Amino acid sequence: MASTSMPLPDFIPLDDGVSHRAPPKHKLPDKPATETARKKRRRTSAEPGSFDDHSHTPWIDALGITEYESKEQRLHDEIVAFVKYVDPTPQETSARKLVIGRISEIVRERFRNSRVEVFGSIAQNLCLPDSIPGDKKEANRALFQLRNRFKDAGISEDAFVVSRARVPIINMSTTPAFGRSCKIDLSVNNNTGLHVIEVLKGYLEKMPALRPLILVLKGFLTQRKLNSAADAGLGSFALISMIISFLQLNPSKLPRDIIDQPIQNESLGRLLLDFFYYYGYTFPYRTSYISVTDAKLDLKETKGWFRTESPEALSIQSMIDPDRDIGSGTTRIEAIRVAFRQAFNTLNNFPFTISSANVLGNVLGFSGKTIAQREHLRQMIDSGALQRAIKPPNASRSRYPPRGSRGRSPAYAPRDYLAPPPQADYGHRPYYGPPSPAYDDYYRYPPPQYGPELPPHPYGDYGYNSRPSHTVSRDDYRRNRRQR
């Protein structure tokens, strides 16, 4: 999901996050309101640490009743069960392929030379059940055109173009006919996402603990609405960089086997607790930035990333562009640190007994809506409803060239040319079938072969003195007419 200039985008990647500045707190409207303003929900100070309806923990059912030696061992098994639960089901994989395929068709109808590539969480298999997949002015124009086409095709009703982002995107979710739960971000001419796939692939292979921690922490931030870079939260790329740096530096000085072989040593619970403590309490936000490429922390002043107005800001060097700070847009870092500290205290103070159950559920869970959407998607795939919505039985290609094609004819024959061969006009009606306007162009020329079944005809009009015994081609006819 290589880059050329517009007007035809070379590829249109799909992702689930993009970094841009949050809107001002007191922004005046561009024009007077024309409808009743909606009441804004008041944000409470306890919101970063609460998760309201996210109280369902369906992965616990897979563990059964087991006695554990420590709380960390129990937490490890719950993390493993959580990862297995959030892995895409066959129905979810099919649904994503169908939706992305339909989006690709719509994109190529408008931009015939474009290429659609998938990157981000879906490409790396790091997505959760509730988060499916040039010139800036020209990119915005292309995104607005695609937004209208997605709405016309019935794929999305709430497609919205974030045109002022550093990387402009279309943010949308699919309609109920397409599964409802697929949330997609689409950008134009964004090469960075494709490079990230290859870079992260190497880290995922070298660090077995990386993927489980990513999935748990993405779910943790998502239920607290701190996961979106568009809302000044912690985006996926920045979060993954923090986890990789944590595993590289090993701030708790754990034995290396604990990090390199987490499944064999049952250490995922220990690593999760250390992550919450490290980034909640001890990480030097004021002085240092994260460098995953160099596997170290370095001083902000060396890169010019220290900001006096926000000295505790998060700074992360991009693995793709060393001169870019991918953490600069996370202005809600204080709320994120509070959430990390609350999670550590909750898990660390949780009373453990031999039969303790649901340790992870104290800080992580799913809403009933997410579980219902997952079941709804399964039913749609099993019943074929989504397949029918993607490819309706009466769908047909348009005979007219698309807008902007400058009248180029389509690459397929119109339906009028698929009729039986036409008959010539001899001043009377054909022997079979009524005349049709589609055949008018053919009536002007004589038949290719004269036979005895045809009525008498003035052959002299064509330059012949008697009945010809050979085939008369169209070129011969025109040549004889000119000579006459």
Secondary structure, 3 states (H helix, E strand, C coil): CCCCCCCCCCECCEECCCCCCCCCCCCCCCCCCCCCCCCCCCCCCCHHHCCCCCCECHHHHHCCCCCCCCHHHHHHHHHHHHHHHHCCCHHHHHHHHHHHHHHHHHHHHHCCCCECCECCCCCCCCCCCCCCCCCHHHHHHHHHHHHHHHHHCCCECCCEEECCCCCCEEEEEECHHHCCCCEEEEECCCCHHHHHHHHHHHHHHHCCCHHHHHHHHHHHHHHCCCCCHHHCCCCHHHHHHHHHHHHHHCCCCCCHHHHHCHHHHCCHHHHHHHHHHHHHHHCCCCCEEEECCCCEEEEHHHCCCCCCCCCCCCCEECCCCCCCECCCCCCCHHHHHHHHHHHHHHHHCCCCCCCCCCCHHHCCCECHHHHHHHHHHHHHHHHCHHHHHHCCCCCCCCCCCCCCCCCCCCCCCCHHHHCCCCCCCCCCCCCCCCCCHHHHHHHCCCCCCCCCCCCCCCHHHHCCCCCCCCCCCHHHHHHHHHHC
